[in-house]
Every structure is written in C-alpha cells, then in structure tokens.
Amino acid sequence: MLLTDKSIAIVGGGPGGLTLAKLLELKGANVKVYERDIDKNARVQGSPLDLHDESGLAALRKANLLEKFKANFMPGADKKLIMNEQAEVFFSDHDEKIEEDFENQHFRPEIDRGALRKILLESLKSTTVIWNSHFTSMEKENEGWLLHFKNSPSVYADIVVASDGANSKIRPYITNIKPFYSGITMLEGNIYNAEKTAPNIENLLKGGKIMAFGNQKDILMGQKANGEIGFYASFKADENWATNNGLNYNDKLQMLDWFRATYPEWSKIWDELFENANLPFIPRPIYCMPLDQYWKALPNLTIIGDAAHVMPPFAGEGVNMAMLDALELSECLTSNQYPSLQEAISDYETNMRSRAAVAAKESLDNGILMHSENALGEILTLFSSH
C-alpha cells in the first residue's frame, strides 16, 4: 500500500476531515487530525446537515457508521414549507414526506452538526484527534512537511491533507487560486429554547424547514437539535457589507431595527427571530471557488472540503462534497492501482474538481434564482418539477 510507513496529518476536524481519518484508520493507516477547537466539547455552529445518498451517506456506509447515523438523525427535519414574506404557505410536503426512507436514493435525512461530529469522533481511536492545534504554517522537510501550530509543538508528517475550511491556511501551498464573492450575504442567527422564546416561529416551523421569499430577499431556517432554531436572512449586498455597515452584532435592538428597515414589506411575525436570537449575529458573505480551477498535483499534499471547493449553500452540497472527497481520497490513497502517491492524488483531485464544479454551478444558479424578483414563483416551479 502507498501509505505503508507513512504518517498522515489531516488539518481540520470538520465532517470531511474526521470522515477521512475514519476511512484511513479502517485501512490501517497512521493518521492524526489536528483541530483548532480546544476540545471535543466546543460548540459546533451552523445549520443541520442534510446528507445525500450518493455522497455523505455513501461515505458513512463505507465507514460502517450508517446505523449510528440512523440512531441520531432528526426525523422530519427535512420537511419543507415555502412561504412568501407574509408567512403564507405556498408549498408543503409535511403530509406526504416519510420520516425515514433510507432505501430511497432521494431521501435526504437531516442531522445536527454536533451529533454528526460526535458519531465520527467516537468511532476514531482516542489518540487520533489532537485538540487545541491552531495551524499557522508549514515547511518542506525531507520527503514530507513540518507543521507549526500556535499553541503546541511542531510535528512532522509524510503526507498532509488540508481540511481547514473556506479560509484554509494550507491551500496557498497548493494553489494561488482564490474564491470569488457570489454577491449574496447571509446573516445568521440562532434561537435557543425556541418553544418558550419564539413560540410563533416554532409553531410556524413545525420541526422542519422554512424557505421564505420576497422582494429579492429570503429568510431560510431549520429545526436544530435540543429545541433550537437556526435562521438566515439572505440578501444581495456589497462584498464588504459585513464590515462596513456600522452594525453592532451584539445589539439586539439595533439588529431588529436593521431587519425592519431592510425587510420593510415582511410580516411582523418574522420580528420574533431578531427579538429572541442569541447574540452575536454572524454575517456570512458567500463565496465560491472558480468553476475551472486547476493545479498540478503534489506528491505529499492535497485538499478536501471547503478548502478545495467552497461554494454557496443553496444546493445543500457543501458537506456532502467534503465527505465524498474523504471517501474518494481514501480509496485512491489505499488503492494498489497507482504506482505513486502523486498519481493517486492527481486522480483524486481531477475527479474532485470536476464534480465539485457541477455542484458549485448548481449552487450559484440556485442562489441567483432565490434572490430574483420572482423568486417565489421560480422556486415553486422548481419544486413542482421535482
């Protein structure tokens, strides 16, 4: 095997990095994950994840973790309501959607990010993840790399895999290509104990998802674990809006005033989101890697997940692509069909860039559709065709 007597460092312990570590461990590889979070109890932010049969779920099957996933996913969280700005429902699949249908390739079960991370962590050896490892830089040493961290000693690895997200510090060692701004910014909020703090929204949501469209702006939200709701105000904005708008993201009243001024046509029912959100709000400018990106493969360094192909969230493909990266990279690295690591990495990267470009194009197109003048009608047509 190409990995015999090789040490592998995965930088970043998100779903992609942890899935890759598990798949490599199953093949007997010597692998460590270096994660900047201080420990396994660090709060995992973000919306729940919907896993797809041919990607995220395929990786979990290969990792022998599908049954664990089935015991921890959120039945019904994939049910959808499509609304206008007045919270009037134009589409609902609540009455027809089956809560568990793993035999159906179109079933996209939702799981809380924290729950997925727990499943993956518990499947790994106790010494695999090295916490509080804030990567700063690395340099070539012998046939591999010497990695440096902010708060811990440097380590050597024969092979490095960058899984450190959209703002990857390792990506520049591979390519100078950078993501471009999509034109859309999302403002993220989270509501804890929603049954008591936001009962009207809780009743509207019904444990699933809401997509609301009006005046080229959206509100997107979904049920999270532990009675929480995650939501996003999504809108067109200048790239530097997040830093130049003068808003204090820790000031709830100011943020509510901003919402009322920016979404003036929207029903007062949505105010409950901003009145009861946990602080701070988090602005997220949405970026995408160029669809035609290319670089020459290196013999001891590669990249997965958002670090490789960050894309908008409007097709639900981000984490699925990351977990499929992990699956395909693990199979290339442990295959006997390649004469060298560089050729194995090259084959993986060629396939990865190709399929990620298709997913990113769909995400970009959906983003344009969802923020168009007739977004509600266009989205309803899209769902009807499905």
DONUKOL-317448 format. One record per residue (C-alpha): residue number from 0; y negated, x negated, z. Coordinates in Angstrom, 1 decimal. Each point is the difference from the previous one (the first is absolute). Layout:
N
  nr     c2     c1     c3
 NUM      Y      X      Z
...
# end
This chain:
386
  nr     c2     c1     c3
   0    0.0    0.0    0.0
   1   -3.5   -1.2   -0.8
   2   -1.0    0.5    3.6
   3    2.6   -2.2    1.5
   4   -1.6   -2.3    2.6
   5   -3.4    1.5   -0.8
   6   -2.5    1.3    2.5
   7   -2.0    3.1   -1.0
   8   -3.4    1.0    1.5
   9   -1.2    3.5   -0.7
  10   -3.7    0.3    1.0
  11   -0.7    3.7    1.0
  12    2.1    2.5    1.8
  13   -0.7    3.2   -1.8
  14    2.7    2.2   -1.6
  15    0.4   -2.4   -2.9
  16    0.3   -3.2    2.0
  17    2.4    1.5    2.6
  18    2.2    1.6   -2.7
  19    0.2   -3.4   -1.8
  20    0.9   -1.7    3.3
  21    2.8    2.5    0.7
  22    1.5   -0.2   -3.5
  23   -0.1   -3.9    0.1
  24    1.6    0.0    3.5
  25    2.8    2.1   -1.4
  26    0.7   -2.7   -2.5
  27    0.0   -2.7    2.8
  28   -3.4   -1.5   -0.9
  29   -2.1   -2.0    2.5
  30   -3.1    2.2    0.1
  31   -3.0    0.4    2.4
  32   -2.9    2.5   -0.2
  33   -3.4   -1.1    1.2
  34   -2.1    3.0    1.1
  35   -3.5   -0.1    1.2
  36    0.4    3.0    2.4
  37    0.3   -1.1    3.6
  38    3.4    1.7    0.6
  39    2.2    2.9   -1.2
  40   -2.0    2.5    2.0
  41   -3.2   -0.5   -2.1
  42   -1.2    3.4   -1.3
  43    0.9    0.5   -3.6
  44   -2.9    1.8   -1.9
  45    0.1    2.0   -3.1
  46    1.5    3.2   -1.4
  47    3.7    0.8    0.1
  48    2.0   -1.4   -2.9
  49    1.9    2.0   -2.6
  50    3.0   -2.0   -1.2
  51    1.3    0.5   -3.5
  52    3.7    0.0   -1.0
  53   -0.2   -2.8   -2.6
  54   -2.1   -2.4    2.1
  55   -0.6    0.4    3.8
  56    3.2    1.9    0.7
  57    2.0   -2.3   -2.4
  58   -1.1   -3.0    2.1
  59    1.0    1.8    3.2
  60    3.4    0.8   -1.4
  61    0.6   -3.6   -0.9
  62   -1.1   -1.0    3.5
  63    2.5    2.4    1.5
  64   -2.9    1.9    1.7
  65    0.0    3.3   -1.7
  66    1.7    1.8    2.8
  67   -2.5   -1.4    2.5
  68   -2.8    1.3   -2.3
  69    1.6    3.4   -0.1
  70   -0.1    0.1    3.8
  71   -3.7   -0.9    0.1
  72   -1.7    1.6   -3.0
  73   -2.4    3.0    0.4
  74    1.7    3.2   -1.4
  75   -2.6    2.2   -1.7
  76   -2.8   -2.6   -0.1
  77    0.3   -0.2   -3.8
  78   -1.0    3.6   -0.4
  79   -3.3    0.4   -1.8
  80   -3.0    2.3   -0.1
  81   -2.6   -0.3   -2.7
  82   -3.4    1.5    0.9
  83   -3.6    0.2   -1.1
  84   -2.9   -1.0    2.1
  85    0.0    3.4    1.8
  86    3.5   -0.6    1.2
  87    1.4    2.7   -2.3
  88    3.6   -0.7   -0.9
  89    0.8   -0.2   -3.7
  90    3.5   -1.6    0.2
  91    2.6   -0.2    2.7
  92    3.6   -1.1   -0.1
  93    0.6    0.8    3.7
  94    2.4    2.9   -0.7
  95    2.1   -1.7   -2.6
  96    0.3   -3.6    1.1
  97    3.2   -1.1    1.7
  98   -0.6   -2.1    3.1
  99    2.9   -2.4   -0.7
 100    1.3   -0.6   -3.6
 101    1.0   -3.6   -0.2
 102    2.3    0.7   -2.9
 103   -3.0    1.0   -2.1
 104   -1.6   -2.9   -1.8
 105   -3.4    1.7    0.2
 106    0.2    0.4    3.8
 107   -2.8   -2.1    1.6
 108    0.5    0.1    3.7
 109   -2.8   -1.1    2.3
 110    0.2   -2.4    2.9
 111   -2.6   -1.3    2.4
 112   -0.9   -3.6   -0.6
 113    0.8   -0.9    3.5
 114    3.4    1.6   -0.1
 115    0.9   -1.9   -3.2
 116   -1.2   -3.3    1.5
 117    2.2    0.7    3.1
 118    3.1    0.6   -2.1
 119   -0.5   -3.2   -2.0
 120   -0.9   -2.1    3.1
 121    3.1    1.2    1.9
 122    2.2   -0.9   -2.9
 123   -1.1   -3.6    0.0
 124    1.2   -2.9    2.2
 125   -2.2   -0.2    3.1
 126   -1.4   -3.4   -1.0
 127   -0.8    0.9   -3.6
 128   -3.6    1.2    0.5
 129   -2.5   -2.4    1.4
 130   -2.9    2.0    1.4
 131   -3.6   -1.0    0.5
 132    0.2   -2.2   -3.1
 133   -3.3    0.3   -1.7
 134    0.4   -2.0   -3.3
 135   -3.0   -2.2   -0.9
 136    1.2   -2.4   -2.7
 137    2.8   -2.1   -1.4
 138    0.7   -3.1   -1.9
 139    2.8   -1.5   -2.0
 140    2.4   -2.2    1.9
 141    3.2   -1.5   -1.5
 142    1.6    2.7   -2.1
 143   -1.6    2.9    2.1
 144   -3.1    1.0    1.9
 145   -1.5   -0.8    3.4
 146   -1.6    3.2    1.3
 147   -2.8    0.1    2.5
 148   -0.9    2.8    2.5
 149   -3.0    0.8    2.1
 150    1.7    0.2    3.4
 151    3.4   -1.7   -0.4
 152    1.6   -3.2   -1.3
 153    0.4   -0.8   -3.7
 154    3.4    0.6   -1.5
 155    1.8   -1.3   -3.1
 156    1.8    2.2   -2.5
 157    1.8   -0.8   -3.2
 158   -1.0    3.4   -1.5
 159   -3.0    2.2    0.9
 160   -0.3    3.7   -0.8
 161   -3.5    1.5    0.3
 162    0.2    3.5    1.4
 163   -3.5   -0.1    1.6
 164   -1.6    3.0   -1.6
 165   -2.9    0.7   -2.3
 166   -2.2   -2.7    1.5
 167    2.8   -2.6   -0.3
 168   -0.9   -3.5    1.0
 169    3.0   -1.4   -1.8
 170   -0.6    1.7   -3.4
 171   -2.6   -2.6   -1.0
 172    2.7   -2.7    0.2
 173    1.8    1.9   -2.9
 174   -2.9    1.4   -2.1
 175   -3.8    0.4   -0.1
 176    0.3    3.5   -1.4
 177   -1.8    2.5    2.4
 178    0.1    3.8    0.3
 179   -2.8    2.2   -1.4
 180   -1.7    2.8    1.7
 181    1.2    3.5   -1.1
 182   -3.3    1.8    0.6
 183    1.4    2.0    2.9
 184   -0.4   -0.5    3.8
 185    2.0    1.8    2.6
 186   -1.2    0.6    3.6
 187    3.0    0.1    2.3
 188    0.1    2.0    3.3
 189    2.8    0.7    2.5
 190    0.3    2.9    2.4
 191    2.2   -0.3    3.1
 192    1.6    3.0    1.8
 193   -1.2    2.2   -2.9
 194    1.6    3.1    1.4
 195   -2.7    0.0    2.7
 196   -2.8   -2.0   -1.5
 197    0.0    1.5   -3.5
 198    1.9    3.3    0.1
 199   -1.5    1.5   -3.1
 200    0.9   -3.0   -2.2
 201    3.4   -0.2    1.7
 202    0.6    3.6   -1.0
 203   -1.2   -0.6   -3.5
 204    2.2   -3.0   -0.5
 205    3.2    1.6    1.3
 206    1.7   -3.4    0.5
 207   -0.3   -1.1   -3.7
 208   -2.6   -1.3   -2.3
 209   -3.4    1.4   -1.3
 210   -1.8   -1.0   -3.1
 211   -3.4    1.6   -0.3
 212   -2.3   -0.4   -3.0
 213   -3.6    0.9   -0.7
 214   -3.1   -1.5   -1.7
 215    1.7   -3.3   -0.9
 216    0.9   -0.6    3.6
 217    3.3    0.4    1.8
 218    1.4    0.4    3.5
 219    3.6   -1.2    0.3
 220    2.0    0.3    3.2
 221    3.5    0.0    1.4
 222    2.0    0.5    3.1
 223    0.9   -3.1    2.0
 224    2.4   -0.6    2.8
 225   -0.8    0.8    3.6
 226   -2.2    3.0   -0.9
 227   -2.5   -2.1   -1.9
 228   -1.8    0.8   -3.2
 229   -1.3   -2.6   -2.4
 230   -2.7    0.9   -2.5
 231   -2.2   -1.6   -2.7
 232   -3.3    1.1   -1.5
 233    0.3   -1.4   -3.6
 234   -3.0   -0.4   -2.3
 235   -1.6   -2.0   -2.7
 236   -2.3   -2.7    1.4
 237   -1.5   -3.5   -0.8
 238    2.3   -2.8    0.9
 239   -2.1   -1.1    2.9
 240   -0.5    3.5    1.5
 241    2.1   -0.8    3.1
 242   -2.3   -2.8    1.1
 243   -3.4    1.2   -1.4
 244   -0.1    3.6    1.1
 245   -1.5   -0.6    3.4
 246    2.6    2.1    1.8
 247    1.4   -0.7    3.4
 248    3.7    0.8   -0.3
 249    0.2    0.3    3.8
 250   -2.6    2.7    0.1
 251    1.7    3.4   -0.3
 252   -3.2    2.0   -0.4
 253   -1.3   -2.3   -2.7
 254    3.2    0.2   -1.9
 255    0.1    3.8    0.2
 256   -3.6    0.1   -1.3
 257    1.0   -2.3   -2.8
 258    2.9    2.3   -0.9
 259   -2.1    3.1    0.0
 260   -2.6   -1.7   -2.2
 261    2.5   -1.5   -2.4
 262    2.3    3.1   -0.2
 263   -2.6    2.7    0.3
 264    2.0    2.6   -1.9
 265    3.0   -0.3    2.2
 266    1.1    2.6    2.6
 267   -0.9   -0.6    3.6
 268    3.7   -0.1    0.9
 269    0.1   -3.6   -1.2
 270   -2.6   -1.0    2.6
 271    2.8    0.1    2.5
 272    1.4   -3.2   -1.5
 273   -3.1   -1.9    0.7
 274   -0.7    1.6    3.3
 275    3.3   -1.0    1.5
 276    1.1   -3.2   -1.8
 277    0.8   -3.1    2.0
 278   -2.6   -2.8   -0.4
 279   -0.7   -2.0   -2.0
 280    0.2    1.5   -3.5
 281    1.3   -2.6   -2.5
 282   -1.5   -0.3   -3.5
 283    2.5   -1.1   -2.6
 284   -1.4   -1.0   -3.5
 285    2.9    0.5   -2.4
 286    1.0   -3.0   -2.1
 287    2.5   -0.6   -2.7
 288    1.5   -3.2   -1.6
 289   -0.5   -0.4   -3.8
 290    2.8    1.7   -1.9
 291    0.5   -3.0   -2.2
 292    0.1   -2.7    2.7
 293    2.2   -3.1   -0.6
 294    0.7   -3.3    1.6
 295    2.7   -2.7   -0.5
 296    2.7    0.2    2.6
 297    0.2   -2.7    2.7
 298    3.3   -1.4    1.3
 299   -0.6    0.6    3.7
 300   -2.7    2.7    0.3
 301   -0.2    3.7   -0.9
 302   -1.6    3.2    0.9
 303    0.8    3.7    0.8
 304   -1.7    3.3    0.8
 305   -3.8    0.5    0.1
 306   -0.5   -3.8   -0.2
 307    1.6    0.1   -3.4
 308   -1.2    3.3   -1.4
 309   -2.4    2.0    2.2
 310   -0.6    3.4   -1.5
 311   -1.7    3.3    0.9
 312    2.0    2.3    2.2
 313   -0.1    3.0   -2.4
 314    3.6   -0.2   -1.2
 315    1.6   -0.9    3.3
 316    1.5   -3.1   -1.5
 317   -1.4   -2.9    2.1
 318    2.6   -0.3    2.7
 319    2.8    1.0   -2.4
 320   -1.0   -2.8   -2.3
 321    0.0   -2.4    2.9
 322    3.5    1.0    1.2
 323    1.3   -0.2   -3.6
 324   -1.6   -3.4   -0.3
 325    2.0   -1.0    3.1
 326    3.2    1.4   -1.5
 327   -0.4   -1.7   -3.4
 328   -1.2   -3.3    1.4
 329    2.9   -0.2    2.5
 330    2.5    0.7   -2.8
 331   -1.6   -2.7   -2.3
 332   -0.1   -2.6    2.8
 333    3.6    0.6    1.0
 334    1.5    0.4   -3.5
 335    2.2   -2.6   -1.6
 336   -1.4    0.7   -3.5
 337   -3.0   -2.3    0.3
 338    0.2   -3.8   -0.4
 339   -3.1   -0.5    2.2
 340   -2.3    1.7    2.5
 341   -2.9   -0.1   -2.4
 342    2.0    2.0   -2.6
 343    1.0    2.5    2.6
 344   -3.5    0.4    1.2
 345   -1.3    0.2   -3.6
 346    2.4    2.8   -0.9
 347   -1.0    2.0    3.2
 348   -3.7   -0.5   -0.7
 349    0.2    1.0   -3.6
 350    1.8    3.3    0.8
 351   -2.3    0.6    3.1
 352   -3.2   -0.3   -2.0
 353    1.3    2.3   -2.7
 354    1.1    2.9    2.2
 355   -3.0   -0.4    2.4
 356   -2.4    0.2   -3.0
 357    1.6    3.4   -0.9
 358   -0.4    1.3    3.6
 359   -3.5   -1.3    0.2
 360   -1.1    1.7   -3.2
 361    1.4    3.3    1.3
 362   -1.9   -0.5    3.3
 363   -3.2   -0.8   -1.8
 364    0.3    3.0   -2.4
 365    0.8    2.3    3.0
 366   -3.1   -1.4    1.8
 367   -2.2    0.9   -2.9
 368    1.6    3.4   -0.3
 369   -0.4    0.7    3.7
 370   -3.7   -0.8    0.0
 371   -0.9    1.8   -3.2
 372   -2.2    3.0   -0.4
 373    3.0    2.3   -0.5
 374    2.3   -1.9    2.4
 375    1.5    3.2    1.5
 376    0.9    1.5   -3.3
 377    1.4   -3.3   -1.3
 378    2.1   -0.6    3.1
 379    1.3    3.5   -0.1
 380    1.1   -0.4   -3.6
 381    1.6   -3.3    0.9
 382    2.1    1.5    2.8
 383    0.9    3.0   -2.1
 384    1.4   -2.3   -2.7
 385    2.2   -1.6    2.6
# end
